[in-house]
Amino acid sequence: MTASDKEPTDVGVLRANINNETSQINWSELQRFFAGGWLIYVSSETNLLDVAVAFSQDDKDKVSKWLTSGEVAKVSDEQAKQWHAEDAIFWSTVVKPWVLIQPSKEPDTPTSDQTQLH
């Protein structure tokens, strides 16, 4: 087996592990991560699992593209204030040291992007 034969399996296992660790969380539980500068916003148009895998693999090209487009960004003070007022709910996963979050449209129902996660 060559390294390229093994890679899809490794990525598949990584995706499955990240998927299993993805859950919903309230803003109030995320505030300490925001204060520490570890909170990363992922837009609803971007697949949270794809971003988490790219972060895990240190895929600078993909991450840079998302950062440039604004699809992925550090959480701003304005976002934090709004989400605090709403006690918003997010899909979240951890890729140390980062906590990746994506707004959830419904508290108990994944968004159409999120249905790919489960």
NUZA-737846 format. One record per atom (N, C-alpha, C): residue in one letter; atom name; x, y, z. Coordinates in steps of 0.05 Angstrom, whole numbers, plus 5000, padded with zeros to 4 digits. Layout:
% residues N
+------+------+------+-------+------+
| segu | rodo | east | north |   up |
+------+------+------+-------+------+
|    a |   CA |    X |     Y |    Z |
...
+------+------+------+-------+------+
% end
This chain:
% residues 118
+------+------+------+-------+------+
| segu | rodo | east | north |   up |
+------+------+------+-------+------+
|    m |    N | 5017 |  4977 | 5000 |
|    m |   CA | 5000 |  5000 | 5000 |
|    m |    C | 5018 |  5025 | 5000 |
|    t |    N | 5012 |  5043 | 4982 |
|    t |   CA | 5028 |  5068 | 4981 |
|    t |    C | 5016 |  5089 | 5000 |
|    a |    N | 5031 |  5110 | 5004 |
|    a |   CA | 5021 |  5131 | 5022 |
|    a |    C | 4995 |  5143 | 5011 |
|    s |    N | 4994 |  5146 | 4984 |
|    s |   CA | 4970 |  5158 | 4972 |
|    s |    C | 4946 |  5140 | 4975 |
|    d |    N | 4950 |  5113 | 4976 |
|    d |   CA | 4928 |  5095 | 4981 |
|    d |    C | 4917 |  5098 | 5009 |
|    k |    N | 4935 |  5103 | 5028 |
|    k |   CA | 4928 |  5105 | 5056 |
|    k |    C | 4915 |  5132 | 5063 |
|    e |    N | 4922 |  5153 | 5049 |
|    e |   CA | 4913 |  5180 | 5056 |
|    e |    C | 4883 |  5183 | 5057 |
|    p |    N | 4867 |  5174 | 5037 |
|    p |   CA | 4838 |  5177 | 5040 |
|    p |    C | 4827 |  5164 | 5065 |
|    t |    N | 4838 |  5141 | 5073 |
|    t |   CA | 4828 |  5128 | 5097 |
|    t |    C | 4834 |  5146 | 5121 |
|    d |    N | 4859 |  5157 | 5122 |
|    d |   CA | 4866 |  5174 | 5144 |
|    d |    C | 4848 |  5199 | 5146 |
|    v |    N | 4842 |  5211 | 5123 |
|    v |   CA | 4824 |  5234 | 5122 |
|    v |    C | 4796 |  5226 | 5130 |
|    g |    N | 4788 |  5203 | 5120 |
|    g |   CA | 4761 |  5193 | 5128 |
|    g |    C | 4759 |  5188 | 5157 |
|    v |    N | 4779 |  5177 | 5170 |
|    v |   CA | 4779 |  5172 | 5198 |
|    v |    C | 4779 |  5199 | 5213 |
|    l |    N | 4795 |  5218 | 5204 |
|    l |   CA | 4796 |  5244 | 5216 |
|    l |    C | 4769 |  5258 | 5214 |
|    r |    N | 4756 |  5257 | 5191 |
|    r |   CA | 4729 |  5269 | 5187 |
|    r |    C | 4709 |  5256 | 5206 |
|    a |    N | 4710 |  5230 | 5208 |
|    a |   CA | 4691 |  5215 | 5225 |
|    a |    C | 4696 |  5223 | 5255 |
|    n |    N | 4721 |  5225 | 5263 |
|    n |   CA | 4727 |  5233 | 5291 |
|    n |    C | 4717 |  5261 | 5297 |
|    i |    N | 4722 |  5279 | 5278 |
|    i |   CA | 4713 |  5307 | 5282 |
|    i |    C | 4683 |  5308 | 5283 |
|    n |    N | 4670 |  5294 | 5264 |
|    n |   CA | 4641 |  5293 | 5263 |
|    n |    C | 4630 |  5283 | 5290 |
|    n |    N | 4641 |  5263 | 5301 |
|    n |   CA | 4632 |  5252 | 5327 |
|    n |    C | 4635 |  5271 | 5350 |
|    e |    N | 4654 |  5290 | 5347 |
|    e |   CA | 4659 |  5310 | 5368 |
|    e |    C | 4645 |  5336 | 5364 |
|    t |    N | 4629 |  5338 | 5343 |
|    t |   CA | 4614 |  5362 | 5336 |
|    t |    C | 4587 |  5362 | 5351 |
|    s |    N | 4580 |  5384 | 5363 |
|    s |   CA | 4555 |  5386 | 5378 |
|    s |    C | 4545 |  5415 | 5379 |
|    q |    N | 4521 |  5418 | 5388 |
|    q |   CA | 4510 |  5445 | 5392 |
|    q |    C | 4517 |  5455 | 5419 |
|    i |    N | 4521 |  5482 | 5420 |
|    i |   CA | 4529 |  5495 | 5445 |
|    i |    C | 4518 |  5524 | 5445 |
|    n |    N | 4511 |  5533 | 5469 |
|    n |   CA | 4501 |  5561 | 5472 |
|    n |    C | 4524 |  5581 | 5473 |
|    w |    N | 4519 |  5605 | 5465 |
|    w |   CA | 4539 |  5626 | 5466 |
|    w |    C | 4550 |  5629 | 5495 |
|    s |    N | 4533 |  5627 | 5515 |
|    s |   CA | 4542 |  5631 | 5542 |
|    s |    C | 4565 |  5612 | 5549 |
|    e |    N | 4564 |  5588 | 5537 |
|    e |   CA | 4585 |  5569 | 5543 |
|    e |    C | 4611 |  5573 | 5526 |
|    l |    N | 4608 |  5591 | 5506 |
|    l |   CA | 4631 |  5596 | 5488 |
|    l |    C | 4646 |  5622 | 5496 |
|    q |    N | 4635 |  5638 | 5513 |
|    q |   CA | 4646 |  5664 | 5519 |
|    q |    C | 4675 |  5663 | 5529 |
|    r |    N | 4682 |  5643 | 5545 |
|    r |   CA | 4709 |  5641 | 5555 |
|    r |    C | 4729 |  5635 | 5532 |
|    f |    N | 4721 |  5621 | 5512 |
|    f |   CA | 4738 |  5616 | 5489 |
|    f |    C | 4741 |  5641 | 5472 |
|    f |    N | 4720 |  5657 | 5470 |
|    f |   CA | 4722 |  5683 | 5457 |
|    f |    C | 4741 |  5701 | 5472 |
|    a |    N | 4739 |  5702 | 5498 |
|    a |   CA | 4757 |  5719 | 5515 |
|    a |    C | 4786 |  5710 | 5511 |
|    g |    N | 4791 |  5684 | 5507 |
|    g |   CA | 4818 |  5674 | 5504 |
|    g |    C | 4829 |  5677 | 5476 |
|    g |    N | 4811 |  5686 | 5457 |
|    g |   CA | 4820 |  5690 | 5429 |
|    g |    C | 4821 |  5664 | 5413 |
|    w |    N | 4807 |  5643 | 5422 |
|    w |   CA | 4808 |  5617 | 5409 |
|    w |    C | 4784 |  5611 | 5392 |
|    l |    N | 4765 |  5629 | 5390 |
|    l |   CA | 4739 |  5624 | 5377 |
|    l |    C | 4741 |  5632 | 5347 |
|    i |    N | 4734 |  5613 | 5330 |
|    i |   CA | 4735 |  5618 | 5301 |
|    i |    C | 4707 |  5614 | 5289 |
|    y |    N | 4697 |  5635 | 5275 |
|    y |   CA | 4671 |  5634 | 5262 |
|    y |    C | 4673 |  5621 | 5235 |
|    v |    N | 4654 |  5604 | 5229 |
|    v |   CA | 4652 |  5592 | 5202 |
|    v |    C | 4624 |  5599 | 5192 |
|    s |    N | 4623 |  5611 | 5168 |
|    s |   CA | 4597 |  5620 | 5157 |
|    s |    C | 4579 |  5596 | 5151 |
|    s |    N | 4553 |  5602 | 5150 |
|    s |   CA | 4533 |  5581 | 5145 |
|    s |    C | 4536 |  5569 | 5117 |
|    e |    N | 4549 |  5584 | 5099 |
|    e |   CA | 4552 |  5574 | 5071 |
|    e |    C | 4576 |  5555 | 5069 |
|    t |    N | 4592 |  5552 | 5090 |
|    t |   CA | 4616 |  5535 | 5089 |
|    t |    C | 4611 |  5511 | 5107 |
|    n |    N | 4621 |  5488 | 5098 |
|    n |   CA | 4617 |  5464 | 5113 |
|    n |    C | 4637 |  5464 | 5137 |
|    l |    N | 4626 |  5463 | 5161 |
|    l |   CA | 4642 |  5464 | 5185 |
|    l |    C | 4661 |  5441 | 5186 |
|    l |    N | 4653 |  5418 | 5178 |
|    l |   CA | 4670 |  5394 | 5178 |
|    l |    C | 4694 |  5397 | 5159 |
|    d |    N | 4689 |  5409 | 5136 |
|    d |   CA | 4711 |  5414 | 5117 |
|    d |    C | 4732 |  5433 | 5129 |
|    v |    N | 4722 |  5453 | 5143 |
|    v |   CA | 4740 |  5473 | 5156 |
|    v |    C | 4756 |  5460 | 5178 |
|    a |    N | 4743 |  5444 | 5194 |
|    a |   CA | 4756 |  5430 | 5216 |
|    a |    C | 4778 |  5411 | 5206 |
|    v |    N | 4772 |  5397 | 5185 |
|    v |   CA | 4792 |  5379 | 5173 |
|    v |    C | 4816 |  5395 | 5163 |
|    a |    N | 4811 |  5417 | 5149 |
|    a |   CA | 4832 |  5434 | 5139 |
|    a |    C | 4849 |  5445 | 5161 |
|    f |    N | 4837 |  5454 | 5183 |
|    f |   CA | 4852 |  5464 | 5206 |
|    f |    C | 4869 |  5441 | 5218 |
|    s |    N | 4857 |  5418 | 5221 |
|    s |   CA | 4871 |  5395 | 5232 |
|    s |    C | 4896 |  5387 | 5216 |
|    q |    N | 4893 |  5390 | 5189 |
|    q |   CA | 4915 |  5382 | 5172 |
|    q |    C | 4934 |  5405 | 5165 |
|    d |    N | 4929 |  5428 | 5178 |
|    d |   CA | 4944 |  5452 | 5173 |
|    d |    C | 4946 |  5459 | 5143 |
|    d |    N | 4923 |  5457 | 5130 |
|    d |   CA | 4921 |  5462 | 5101 |
|    d |    C | 4919 |  5492 | 5097 |
|    k |    N | 4943 |  5504 | 5095 |
|    k |   CA | 4945 |  5534 | 5093 |
|    k |    C | 4930 |  5545 | 5069 |
|    d |    N | 4931 |  5531 | 5046 |
|    d |   CA | 4918 |  5541 | 5022 |
|    d |    C | 4887 |  5544 | 5026 |
|    k |    N | 4875 |  5523 | 5036 |
|    k |   CA | 4846 |  5524 | 5040 |
|    k |    C | 4838 |  5544 | 5062 |
|    v |    N | 4853 |  5543 | 5084 |
|    v |   CA | 4846 |  5562 | 5106 |
|    v |    C | 4850 |  5591 | 5097 |
|    s |    N | 4872 |  5596 | 5083 |
|    s |   CA | 4877 |  5623 | 5073 |
|    s |    C | 4855 |  5633 | 5055 |
|    k |    N | 4845 |  5615 | 5037 |
|    k |   CA | 4823 |  5622 | 5019 |
|    k |    C | 4798 |  5630 | 5035 |
|    w |    N | 4791 |  5614 | 5055 |
|    w |   CA | 4768 |  5620 | 5072 |
|    w |    C | 4771 |  5645 | 5088 |
|    l |    N | 4795 |  5650 | 5098 |
|    l |   CA | 4801 |  5674 | 5113 |
|    l |    C | 4798 |  5699 | 5095 |
|    t |    N | 4809 |  5697 | 5071 |
|    t |   CA | 4808 |  5719 | 5052 |
|    t |    C | 4780 |  5726 | 5044 |
|    s |    N | 4763 |  5705 | 5040 |
|    s |   CA | 4736 |  5709 | 5032 |
|    s |    C | 4717 |  5718 | 5055 |
|    g |    N | 4726 |  5714 | 5079 |
|    g |   CA | 4710 |  5720 | 5103 |
|    g |    C | 4692 |  5697 | 5111 |
|    e |    N | 4694 |  5674 | 5097 |
|    e |   CA | 4678 |  5651 | 5105 |
|    e |    C | 4687 |  5640 | 5132 |
|    v |    N | 4712 |  5645 | 5139 |
|    v |   CA | 4723 |  5637 | 5165 |
|    v |    C | 4738 |  5661 | 5176 |
|    a |    N | 4733 |  5667 | 5202 |
|    a |   CA | 4746 |  5690 | 5214 |
|    a |    C | 4745 |  5687 | 5245 |
|    k |    N | 4763 |  5702 | 5258 |
|    k |   CA | 4762 |  5704 | 5287 |
|    k |    C | 4736 |  5719 | 5293 |
|    v |    N | 4723 |  5711 | 5315 |
|    v |   CA | 4698 |  5724 | 5323 |
|    v |    C | 4703 |  5753 | 5331 |
|    s |    N | 4687 |  5771 | 5320 |
|    s |   CA | 4691 |  5799 | 5326 |
|    s |    C | 4676 |  5807 | 5351 |
|    d |    N | 4683 |  5830 | 5362 |
|    d |   CA | 4669 |  5840 | 5386 |
|    d |    C | 4639 |  5845 | 5380 |
|    e |    N | 4633 |  5854 | 5355 |
|    e |   CA | 4605 |  5860 | 5348 |
|    e |    C | 4589 |  5834 | 5347 |
|    q |    N | 4601 |  5813 | 5335 |
|    q |   CA | 4588 |  5787 | 5334 |
|    q |    C | 4583 |  5777 | 5363 |
|    a |    N | 4603 |  5779 | 5380 |
|    a |   CA | 4601 |  5770 | 5407 |
|    a |    C | 4578 |  5784 | 5422 |
|    k |    N | 4576 |  5810 | 5419 |
|    k |   CA | 4555 |  5825 | 5432 |
|    k |    C | 4528 |  5816 | 5422 |
|    q |    N | 4525 |  5813 | 5396 |
|    q |   CA | 4499 |  5804 | 5385 |
|    q |    C | 4492 |  5776 | 5395 |
|    w |    N | 4510 |  5758 | 5394 |
|    w |   CA | 4505 |  5731 | 5403 |
|    w |    C | 4500 |  5729 | 5433 |
|    h |    N | 4513 |  5746 | 5448 |
|    h |   CA | 4508 |  5747 | 5477 |
|    h |    C | 4479 |  5756 | 5482 |
|    a |    N | 4470 |  5777 | 5468 |
|    a |   CA | 4443 |  5787 | 5471 |
|    a |    C | 4422 |  5765 | 5464 |
|    e |    N | 4429 |  5749 | 5444 |
|    e |   CA | 4410 |  5729 | 5435 |
|    e |    C | 4414 |  5702 | 5449 |
|    d |    N | 4436 |  5698 | 5464 |
|    d |   CA | 4445 |  5672 | 5473 |
|    d |    C | 4442 |  5652 | 5451 |
|    a |    N | 4455 |  5659 | 5429 |
|    a |   CA | 4453 |  5643 | 5404 |
|    a |    C | 4464 |  5615 | 5408 |
|    i |    N | 4455 |  5597 | 5390 |
|    i |   CA | 4464 |  5569 | 5391 |
|    i |    C | 4480 |  5564 | 5366 |
|    f |    N | 4502 |  5548 | 5370 |
|    f |   CA | 4521 |  5542 | 5348 |
|    f |    C | 4526 |  5513 | 5346 |
|    w |    N | 4535 |  5505 | 5322 |
|    w |   CA | 4548 |  5479 | 5319 |
|    w |    C | 4577 |  5485 | 5325 |
|    s |    N | 4590 |  5467 | 5339 |
|    s |   CA | 4618 |  5472 | 5348 |
|    s |    C | 4634 |  5447 | 5348 |
|    t |    N | 4660 |  5450 | 5342 |
|    t |   CA | 4679 |  5429 | 5344 |
|    t |    C | 4706 |  5441 | 5352 |
|    v |    N | 4723 |  5425 | 5364 |
|    v |   CA | 4749 |  5434 | 5374 |
|    v |    C | 4771 |  5423 | 5356 |
|    v |    N | 4788 |  5441 | 5346 |
|    v |   CA | 4813 |  5433 | 5333 |
|    v |    C | 4834 |  5449 | 5348 |
|    k |    N | 4846 |  5437 | 5368 |
|    k |   CA | 4863 |  5452 | 5387 |
|    k |    C | 4884 |  5468 | 5372 |
|    p |    N | 4887 |  5493 | 5381 |
|    p |   CA | 4875 |  5506 | 5404 |
|    p |    C | 4849 |  5520 | 5397 |
|    w |    N | 4839 |  5517 | 5373 |
|    w |   CA | 4816 |  5531 | 5363 |
|    w |    C | 4789 |  5517 | 5370 |
|    v |    N | 4769 |  5534 | 5374 |
|    v |   CA | 4741 |  5524 | 5376 |
|    v |    C | 4727 |  5536 | 5352 |
|    l |    N | 4719 |  5519 | 5334 |
|    l |   CA | 4705 |  5528 | 5310 |
|    l |    C | 4675 |  5528 | 5315 |
|    i |    N | 4662 |  5550 | 5307 |
|    i |   CA | 4633 |  5552 | 5312 |
|    i |    C | 4619 |  5561 | 5286 |
|    q |    N | 4594 |  5551 | 5284 |
|    q |   CA | 4577 |  5559 | 5261 |
|    q |    C | 4549 |  5563 | 5272 |
|    p |    N | 4537 |  5586 | 5266 |
|    p |   CA | 4510 |  5592 | 5276 |
|    p |    C | 4491 |  5569 | 5268 |
|    s |    N | 4474 |  5562 | 5286 |
|    s |   CA | 4453 |  5542 | 5282 |
|    s |    C | 4427 |  5557 | 5278 |
|    k |    N | 4413 |  5551 | 5256 |
|    k |   CA | 4388 |  5564 | 5251 |
|    k |    C | 4366 |  5555 | 5269 |
|    e |    N | 4365 |  5530 | 5276 |
|    e |   CA | 4345 |  5519 | 5295 |
|    e |    C | 4360 |  5505 | 5318 |
|    p |    N | 4352 |  5509 | 5342 |
|    p |   CA | 4366 |  5497 | 5365 |
|    p |    C | 4370 |  5467 | 5363 |
|    d |    N | 4350 |  5452 | 5353 |
|    d |   CA | 4352 |  5423 | 5353 |
|    d |    C | 4354 |  5411 | 5326 |
|    t |    N | 4355 |  5427 | 5305 |
|    t |   CA | 4356 |  5417 | 5278 |
|    t |    C | 4380 |  5427 | 5263 |
|    p |    N | 4397 |  5410 | 5253 |
|    p |   CA | 4420 |  5419 | 5237 |
|    p |    C | 4412 |  5435 | 5213 |
|    t |    N | 4429 |  5455 | 5205 |
|    t |   CA | 4424 |  5469 | 5180 |
|    t |    C | 4428 |  5450 | 5157 |
|    s |    N | 4421 |  5457 | 5133 |
|    s |   CA | 4425 |  5439 | 5110 |
|    s |    C | 4454 |  5432 | 5107 |
|    d |    N | 4473 |  5451 | 5113 |
|    d |   CA | 4501 |  5445 | 5112 |
|    d |    C | 4509 |  5424 | 5133 |
|    q |    N | 4496 |  5426 | 5156 |
|    q |   CA | 4503 |  5409 | 5178 |
|    q |    C | 4493 |  5381 | 5175 |
|    t |    N | 4472 |  5376 | 5159 |
|    t |   CA | 4462 |  5349 | 5156 |
|    t |    C | 4484 |  5331 | 5145 |
|    q |    N | 4504 |  5342 | 5132 |
|    q |   CA | 4526 |  5326 | 5121 |
|    q |    C | 4543 |  5316 | 5144 |
|    l |    N | 4542 |  5328 | 5167 |
|    l |   CA | 4559 |  5321 | 5189 |
|    l |    C | 4549 |  5295 | 5203 |
|    h |    N | 4524 |  5290 | 5203 |
|    h |   CA | 4514 |  5268 | 5219 |
|    h |    C | 4502 |  5246 | 5202 |
+------+------+------+-------+------+
% end
